[in-house]
Protein backbone atom coordinates (compact mmCIF):
# COMPACT_ATOMS: atom_id res chain seq x y z
CA UNK A 1 0.00 0.00 0.00
CA UNK A 2 1.25 3.46 -0.85
CA UNK A 3 1.20 5.70 2.18
CA UNK A 4 2.79 8.48 4.19
CA UNK A 5 4.04 7.83 7.73
CA UNK A 6 4.96 10.68 10.04
CA UNK A 7 8.13 9.61 11.86
CA UNK A 8 9.06 12.80 13.72
CA UNK A 9 6.86 15.60 14.97
CA UNK A 10 6.19 17.87 17.93
CA UNK A 11 3.30 15.57 18.79
CA UNK A 12 3.07 11.79 18.79
CA UNK A 13 0.53 9.00 19.15
CA UNK A 14 0.93 6.37 21.89
CA UNK A 15 4.16 4.41 21.58
CA UNK A 16 6.00 7.08 19.60
CA UNK A 17 8.20 9.90 20.89
CA UNK A 18 7.43 13.57 20.28
CA UNK A 19 10.10 16.23 19.76
CA UNK A 20 10.46 19.51 17.89
CA UNK A 21 11.25 18.61 14.30
CA UNK A 22 9.78 16.85 11.29
CA UNK A 23 10.33 13.71 9.25
CA UNK A 24 7.97 11.75 7.04
CA UNK A 25 8.30 8.53 5.05
CA UNK A 26 6.79 8.33 1.57
CA UNK A 27 6.19 4.69 0.61
CA UNK A 28 5.49 4.22 -3.08
CA UNK A 29 5.31 1.05 -5.15
CA UNK A 30 8.88 1.44 -6.36
CA UNK A 31 10.65 3.76 -3.89
CA UNK A 32 10.85 4.61 -0.20
CA UNK A 33 11.60 8.31 0.29
CA UNK A 34 12.48 9.93 3.61
CA UNK A 35 11.43 13.57 3.72
CA UNK A 36 13.60 15.37 6.31
CA UNK A 37 15.08 13.59 9.33
CA UNK A 38 13.93 15.41 12.46
CA UNK A 39 16.30 16.78 15.09
CA UNK A 40 17.70 13.87 17.11
CA UNK A 41 18.96 10.57 15.69
CA UNK A 42 17.96 8.57 18.76
CA UNK A 43 14.33 9.73 18.52
CA UNK A 44 14.12 9.20 14.77
CA UNK A 45 15.67 5.75 15.22
CA UNK A 46 13.19 4.76 17.95
CA UNK A 47 10.21 5.99 15.94
CA UNK A 48 11.44 4.21 12.81
CA UNK A 49 11.77 0.97 14.78
CA UNK A 50 8.28 1.42 16.21
CA UNK A 51 6.87 2.00 12.72
CA UNK A 52 8.76 -0.98 11.29
CA UNK A 53 10.89 1.17 9.00
CA UNK A 54 14.34 -0.15 8.09
CA UNK A 55 16.89 2.62 7.36
CA UNK A 56 18.62 0.27 4.89
CA UNK A 57 15.47 0.26 2.74
CA UNK A 58 15.44 4.04 2.23
CA UNK A 59 16.15 4.80 -1.44
CA UNK A 60 16.02 8.60 -1.33
CA UNK A 61 16.46 11.24 1.37
CA UNK A 62 14.95 14.66 0.67
CA UNK A 63 16.09 17.60 2.82
CA UNK A 64 13.74 20.57 2.60
CA UNK A 65 16.16 23.04 4.18
CA UNK A 66 19.35 23.01 6.20
CA UNK A 67 17.94 23.48 9.71
CA UNK A 68 18.89 21.30 12.68
CA UNK A 69 15.30 20.16 13.30
CA UNK A 70 15.14 18.72 9.77
CA UNK A 71 18.67 17.38 9.33
CA UNK A 72 19.70 16.21 12.82
CA UNK A 73 18.49 12.62 12.39
CA UNK A 74 20.52 11.96 9.25
CA UNK A 75 23.11 9.83 11.13
CA UNK A 76 20.43 7.12 11.52
CA UNK A 77 20.51 6.66 7.75
CA UNK A 78 24.27 7.11 7.41
CA UNK A 79 25.00 4.38 9.97
CA UNK A 80 22.95 1.70 8.22
CA UNK A 81 22.55 2.72 4.60
CA UNK A 82 25.57 2.99 2.31
CA UNK A 83 23.76 3.78 -0.93
CA UNK A 84 20.99 6.33 -1.34
CA UNK A 85 20.26 9.53 -3.24
CA UNK A 86 20.19 12.76 -1.24
CA UNK A 87 18.26 15.72 -2.66
CA UNK A 88 19.11 19.06 -1.02
CA UNK A 89 18.99 22.75 -1.92
CA UNK A 90 21.84 23.41 -4.35
CA UNK A 91 23.86 25.77 -2.08
CA UNK A 92 24.01 23.10 0.65
CA UNK A 93 25.04 20.13 -1.50
CA UNK A 94 28.78 20.47 -0.93
CA UNK A 95 28.30 20.38 2.84
CA UNK A 96 26.20 17.21 2.66
CA UNK A 97 28.54 15.52 0.15
CA UNK A 98 31.21 15.52 2.85
CA UNK A 99 28.91 13.55 5.17
CA UNK A 100 27.46 10.83 2.96
CA UNK A 101 29.17 7.59 1.81
CA UNK A 102 31.05 7.63 -1.50
CA UNK A 103 28.55 5.13 -2.87
CA UNK A 104 25.73 7.63 -2.30
CA UNK A 105 25.07 10.75 -4.32
CA UNK A 106 24.06 14.29 -3.42
CA UNK A 107 21.75 15.84 -6.00
CA UNK A 108 21.63 19.66 -5.88
CA UNK A 109 18.19 21.19 -6.44
CA UNK A 110 17.61 24.73 -7.64
CA UNK A 111 14.74 24.70 -10.16
CA UNK A 112 11.75 22.31 -10.14
CA UNK A 113 13.22 18.81 -10.48
CA UNK A 114 11.76 15.34 -10.98
CA UNK A 115 13.11 12.93 -8.35
CA UNK A 116 11.23 9.95 -9.76
CA UNK A 117 8.53 9.73 -12.42
CA UNK A 118 5.92 10.58 -9.78
CA UNK A 119 7.83 12.75 -7.34
CA UNK A 120 9.19 16.23 -7.90
CA UNK A 121 10.65 19.15 -6.02
CA UNK A 122 9.08 22.58 -6.25
CA UNK A 123 12.58 23.95 -6.69
CA UNK A 124 14.07 26.19 -4.04
CA UNK A 125 11.97 29.19 -3.03
CA UNK A 126 13.26 32.27 -1.23
CA UNK A 127 12.28 32.64 2.42
CA UNK A 128 13.08 36.29 3.02
CA UNK A 129 15.12 35.21 6.03
CA UNK A 130 18.82 35.27 6.80
CA UNK A 131 18.62 31.57 7.57
CA UNK A 132 17.40 29.56 5.82
CA UNK A 133 17.42 31.70 2.70
CA UNK A 134 15.76 28.98 0.65
CA UNK A 135 13.60 25.88 1.01
CA UNK A 136 12.05 23.38 -1.36
CA UNK A 137 9.04 21.12 -0.94
CA UNK A 138 7.99 17.79 -2.40
CA UNK A 139 5.06 16.93 -4.65
CA UNK A 140 3.89 13.31 -4.95
CA UNK A 141 1.70 12.55 -7.95
CA UNK A 142 -0.98 9.91 -7.56
CA UNK A 143 -4.51 8.82 -8.37
CA UNK A 144 -6.30 11.05 -5.82
CA UNK A 145 -4.33 14.10 -6.95
CA UNK A 146 -1.02 15.77 -6.07
CA UNK A 147 0.17 15.60 -2.45
CA UNK A 148 2.35 18.49 -1.25
CA UNK A 149 4.79 17.82 1.60
CA UNK A 150 6.37 20.80 3.33
CA UNK A 151 9.16 21.07 5.89
CA UNK A 152 8.66 24.46 7.56
CA UNK A 153 7.05 26.54 4.79
CA UNK A 154 9.38 29.46 5.40
CA UNK A 155 8.56 30.83 1.90
CA UNK A 156 4.88 30.89 2.94
CA UNK A 157 2.52 27.93 2.83
CA UNK A 158 0.09 29.67 0.45
CA UNK A 159 2.87 30.59 -1.99
CA UNK A 160 4.24 27.03 -1.87
CA UNK A 161 0.77 25.60 -2.54
CA UNK A 162 0.29 27.98 -5.46
CA UNK A 163 3.64 26.89 -6.87
CA UNK A 164 2.61 23.23 -6.57
CA UNK A 165 -0.71 23.89 -8.31
CA UNK A 166 1.13 25.76 -11.06
CA UNK A 167 3.56 22.86 -11.57
CA UNK A 168 0.91 20.14 -11.60
CA UNK A 169 -1.90 22.05 -13.29
CA UNK A 170 -4.53 20.83 -10.86
CA UNK A 171 -5.95 21.20 -7.37
CA UNK A 172 -3.91 19.48 -4.67
CA UNK A 173 -5.32 16.44 -2.90
CA UNK A 174 -3.47 17.02 0.37
CA UNK A 175 -0.90 19.28 2.03
CA UNK A 176 0.99 17.74 4.95
CA UNK A 177 3.83 19.17 7.04
CA UNK A 178 4.82 22.33 8.84
CA UNK A 179 2.90 25.49 7.88
CA UNK A 180 5.04 27.82 10.06
CA UNK A 181 2.14 29.65 11.69
CA UNK A 182 3.14 29.22 15.35
CA UNK A 183 3.99 32.93 15.62
CA UNK A 184 1.04 34.16 13.55
CA UNK A 185 -2.01 35.86 15.06
CA UNK A 186 -5.49 34.41 14.71
CA UNK A 187 -6.49 36.73 11.86
CA UNK A 188 -3.50 35.69 9.77
CA UNK A 189 -4.07 32.00 10.49
CA UNK A 190 -7.72 32.23 9.46
CA UNK A 191 -6.77 34.07 6.27
CA UNK A 192 -4.23 31.38 5.36
CA UNK A 193 -6.78 28.67 6.13
CA UNK A 194 -9.34 30.20 3.77
CA UNK A 195 -6.80 30.73 0.98
CA UNK A 196 -5.70 27.11 1.15
CA UNK A 197 -9.30 25.96 0.66
CA UNK A 198 -8.98 27.16 -2.94
CA UNK A 199 -5.84 25.12 -3.48
CA UNK A 200 -6.25 21.73 -1.76
CA UNK A 201 -8.95 19.27 -0.70
CA UNK A 202 -7.34 18.16 2.56
CA UNK A 203 -4.76 19.47 5.04
CA UNK A 204 -2.64 17.73 7.67
CA UNK A 205 -0.74 20.55 9.42
CA UNK A 206 1.87 19.68 12.04
CA UNK A 207 5.34 20.61 13.37
CA UNK A 208 5.80 24.42 13.26
CA UNK A 209 2.17 25.11 12.39
CA UNK A 210 1.53 25.70 16.09
CA UNK A 211 -1.15 24.34 18.41
CA UNK A 212 -3.53 27.29 17.98
CA UNK A 213 -3.29 27.16 14.19
CA UNK A 214 -3.79 23.38 14.14
CA UNK A 215 -6.99 23.76 16.17
CA UNK A 216 -8.22 26.55 13.89
CA UNK A 217 -7.67 24.31 10.87
CA UNK A 218 -9.35 21.38 12.63
CA UNK A 219 -12.44 23.46 13.35
CA UNK A 220 -12.60 25.20 9.98
CA UNK A 221 -11.80 22.27 7.72
CA UNK A 222 -13.91 19.69 9.60
CA UNK A 223 -13.82 16.37 7.66
CA UNK A 224 -11.18 17.82 5.35
CA UNK A 225 -8.72 18.02 8.27
CA UNK A 226 -6.41 15.03 8.76
CA UNK A 227 -4.64 14.74 12.14
CA UNK A 228 -0.86 14.38 11.82
CA UNK A 229 1.65 13.39 14.51
CA UNK A 230 4.56 10.98 14.84
CA UNK A 231 3.17 7.49 14.27
CA UNK A 232 0.26 8.55 12.05
CA UNK A 233 -0.14 6.78 8.69
CA UNK A 234 -1.95 8.47 5.81
CA UNK A 235 -2.92 6.21 2.88
CA UNK A 236 -2.32 7.75 -0.54
CA UNK A 237 -5.87 7.18 -1.68
CA UNK A 238 -9.19 8.94 -1.50
CA UNK A 239 -9.73 10.17 2.09
C-alpha positions as CSV (number, residue, x, y, z in Angstrom):
1,X,0.0,0.0,0.0
2,X,1.2,3.5,-0.9
3,X,1.2,5.7,2.2
4,X,2.8,8.5,4.2
5,X,4.0,7.8,7.7
6,X,5.0,10.7,10.0
7,X,8.1,9.6,11.9
8,X,9.1,12.8,13.7
9,X,6.9,15.6,15.0
10,X,6.2,17.9,17.9
11,X,3.3,15.6,18.8
12,X,3.1,11.8,18.8
13,X,0.5,9.0,19.2
14,X,0.9,6.4,21.9
15,X,4.2,4.4,21.6
16,X,6.0,7.1,19.6
17,X,8.2,9.9,20.9
18,X,7.4,13.6,20.3
19,X,10.1,16.2,19.8
20,X,10.5,19.5,17.9
21,X,11.3,18.6,14.3
22,X,9.8,16.9,11.3
23,X,10.3,13.7,9.2
24,X,8.0,11.8,7.0
25,X,8.3,8.5,5.1
26,X,6.8,8.3,1.6
27,X,6.2,4.7,0.6
28,X,5.5,4.2,-3.1
29,X,5.3,1.1,-5.2
30,X,8.9,1.4,-6.4
31,X,10.7,3.8,-3.9
32,X,10.9,4.6,-0.2
33,X,11.6,8.3,0.3
34,X,12.5,9.9,3.6
35,X,11.4,13.6,3.7
36,X,13.6,15.4,6.3
37,X,15.1,13.6,9.3
38,X,13.9,15.4,12.5
39,X,16.3,16.8,15.1
40,X,17.7,13.9,17.1
41,X,19.0,10.6,15.7
42,X,18.0,8.6,18.8
43,X,14.3,9.7,18.5
44,X,14.1,9.2,14.8
45,X,15.7,5.8,15.2
46,X,13.2,4.8,18.0
47,X,10.2,6.0,15.9
48,X,11.4,4.2,12.8
49,X,11.8,1.0,14.8
50,X,8.3,1.4,16.2
51,X,6.9,2.0,12.7
52,X,8.8,-1.0,11.3
53,X,10.9,1.2,9.0
54,X,14.3,-0.2,8.1
55,X,16.9,2.6,7.4
56,X,18.6,0.3,4.9
57,X,15.5,0.3,2.7
58,X,15.4,4.0,2.2
59,X,16.2,4.8,-1.4
60,X,16.0,8.6,-1.3
61,X,16.5,11.2,1.4
62,X,14.9,14.7,0.7
63,X,16.1,17.6,2.8
64,X,13.7,20.6,2.6
65,X,16.2,23.0,4.2
66,X,19.3,23.0,6.2
67,X,17.9,23.5,9.7
68,X,18.9,21.3,12.7
69,X,15.3,20.2,13.3
70,X,15.1,18.7,9.8
71,X,18.7,17.4,9.3
72,X,19.7,16.2,12.8
73,X,18.5,12.6,12.4
74,X,20.5,12.0,9.2
75,X,23.1,9.8,11.1
76,X,20.4,7.1,11.5
77,X,20.5,6.7,7.8
78,X,24.3,7.1,7.4
79,X,25.0,4.4,10.0
80,X,23.0,1.7,8.2
81,X,22.5,2.7,4.6
82,X,25.6,3.0,2.3
83,X,23.8,3.8,-0.9
84,X,21.0,6.3,-1.3
85,X,20.3,9.5,-3.2
86,X,20.2,12.8,-1.2
87,X,18.3,15.7,-2.7
88,X,19.1,19.1,-1.0
89,X,19.0,22.8,-1.9
90,X,21.8,23.4,-4.3
91,X,23.9,25.8,-2.1
92,X,24.0,23.1,0.6
93,X,25.0,20.1,-1.5
94,X,28.8,20.5,-0.9
95,X,28.3,20.4,2.8
96,X,26.2,17.2,2.7
97,X,28.5,15.5,0.2
98,X,31.2,15.5,2.8
99,X,28.9,13.6,5.2
100,X,27.5,10.8,3.0
101,X,29.2,7.6,1.8
102,X,31.1,7.6,-1.5
103,X,28.5,5.1,-2.9
104,X,25.7,7.6,-2.3
105,X,25.1,10.7,-4.3
106,X,24.1,14.3,-3.4
107,X,21.7,15.8,-6.0
108,X,21.6,19.7,-5.9
109,X,18.2,21.2,-6.4
110,X,17.6,24.7,-7.6
111,X,14.7,24.7,-10.2
112,X,11.7,22.3,-10.1
113,X,13.2,18.8,-10.5
114,X,11.8,15.3,-11.0
115,X,13.1,12.9,-8.4
116,X,11.2,10.0,-9.8
117,X,8.5,9.7,-12.4
118,X,5.9,10.6,-9.8
119,X,7.8,12.8,-7.3
120,X,9.2,16.2,-7.9
121,X,10.7,19.2,-6.0
122,X,9.1,22.6,-6.2
123,X,12.6,23.9,-6.7
124,X,14.1,26.2,-4.0
125,X,12.0,29.2,-3.0
126,X,13.3,32.3,-1.2
127,X,12.3,32.6,2.4
128,X,13.1,36.3,3.0
129,X,15.1,35.2,6.0
130,X,18.8,35.3,6.8
131,X,18.6,31.6,7.6
132,X,17.4,29.6,5.8
133,X,17.4,31.7,2.7
134,X,15.8,29.0,0.6
135,X,13.6,25.9,1.0
136,X,12.1,23.4,-1.4
137,X,9.0,21.1,-0.9
138,X,8.0,17.8,-2.4
139,X,5.1,16.9,-4.7
140,X,3.9,13.3,-5.0
141,X,1.7,12.5,-8.0
142,X,-1.0,9.9,-7.6
143,X,-4.5,8.8,-8.4
144,X,-6.3,11.0,-5.8
145,X,-4.3,14.1,-6.9
146,X,-1.0,15.8,-6.1
147,X,0.2,15.6,-2.5
148,X,2.4,18.5,-1.3
149,X,4.8,17.8,1.6
150,X,6.4,20.8,3.3
151,X,9.2,21.1,5.9
152,X,8.7,24.5,7.6
153,X,7.0,26.5,4.8
154,X,9.4,29.5,5.4
155,X,8.6,30.8,1.9
156,X,4.9,30.9,2.9
157,X,2.5,27.9,2.8
158,X,0.1,29.7,0.5
159,X,2.9,30.6,-2.0
160,X,4.2,27.0,-1.9
161,X,0.8,25.6,-2.5
162,X,0.3,28.0,-5.5
163,X,3.6,26.9,-6.9
164,X,2.6,23.2,-6.6
165,X,-0.7,23.9,-8.3
166,X,1.1,25.8,-11.1
167,X,3.6,22.9,-11.6
168,X,0.9,20.1,-11.6
169,X,-1.9,22.1,-13.3
170,X,-4.5,20.8,-10.9
171,X,-5.9,21.2,-7.4
172,X,-3.9,19.5,-4.7
173,X,-5.3,16.4,-2.9
174,X,-3.5,17.0,0.4
175,X,-0.9,19.3,2.0
176,X,1.0,17.7,5.0
177,X,3.8,19.2,7.0
178,X,4.8,22.3,8.8
179,X,2.9,25.5,7.9
180,X,5.0,27.8,10.1
181,X,2.1,29.7,11.7
182,X,3.1,29.2,15.3
183,X,4.0,32.9,15.6
184,X,1.0,34.2,13.6
185,X,-2.0,35.9,15.1
186,X,-5.5,34.4,14.7
187,X,-6.5,36.7,11.9
188,X,-3.5,35.7,9.8
189,X,-4.1,32.0,10.5
190,X,-7.7,32.2,9.5
191,X,-6.8,34.1,6.3
192,X,-4.2,31.4,5.4
193,X,-6.8,28.7,6.1
194,X,-9.3,30.2,3.8
195,X,-6.8,30.7,1.0
196,X,-5.7,27.1,1.2
197,X,-9.3,26.0,0.7
198,X,-9.0,27.2,-2.9
199,X,-5.8,25.1,-3.5
200,X,-6.3,21.7,-1.8
201,X,-9.0,19.3,-0.7
202,X,-7.3,18.2,2.6
203,X,-4.8,19.5,5.0
204,X,-2.6,17.7,7.7
205,X,-0.7,20.5,9.4
206,X,1.9,19.7,12.0
207,X,5.3,20.6,13.4
208,X,5.8,24.4,13.3
209,X,2.2,25.1,12.4
210,X,1.5,25.7,16.1
211,X,-1.1,24.3,18.4
212,X,-3.5,27.3,18.0
213,X,-3.3,27.2,14.2
214,X,-3.8,23.4,14.1
215,X,-7.0,23.8,16.2
216,X,-8.2,26.5,13.9
217,X,-7.7,24.3,10.9
218,X,-9.3,21.4,12.6
219,X,-12.4,23.5,13.4
220,X,-12.6,25.2,10.0
221,X,-11.8,22.3,7.7
222,X,-13.9,19.7,9.6
223,X,-13.8,16.4,7.7
224,X,-11.2,17.8,5.3
225,X,-8.7,18.0,8.3
226,X,-6.4,15.0,8.8
227,X,-4.6,14.7,12.1
228,X,-0.9,14.4,11.8
229,X,1.7,13.4,14.5
230,X,4.6,11.0,14.8
231,X,3.2,7.5,14.3
232,X,0.3,8.6,12.0
233,X,-0.1,6.8,8.7
234,X,-1.9,8.5,5.8
235,X,-2.9,6.2,2.9
236,X,-2.3,7.8,-0.5
237,X,-5.9,7.2,-1.7
238,X,-9.2,8.9,-1.5
239,X,-9.7,10.2,2.1
